[in-house]
């Protein structure tokens, strides 16, 4: 799991209180609670750093990732058509967001 600061929108709009992140769990290890455990650790570290907002990018279709993020309190805030290129084809990308603090 790592922040994705290379995204142009992240560089233009990001400040010290938000983070764009991406996590990948190998298909062979899904449905074992690894994603929830990773996010638990990540959220604890980000709260210690006073990060307010976490934004996750999900390329479509990916119902397992959508389900995981929504289970963790993320909500869909954007949908972009054919802006990602994956496996030799253009794919839609959605952004999900959650807040770690209320202030």
Buried (B, 14 or more C-beta within 10 A) or exposed (E): EEBEEEBEEBEEEBEEEBBBBEBEBEEEEEEEEBBEEBBEEBBEEBEEEEBBBBBBBBBBEBEBBBEBBEEBBBEEEEEBEEEBEEEEEEBBBBBBBBBBEEE
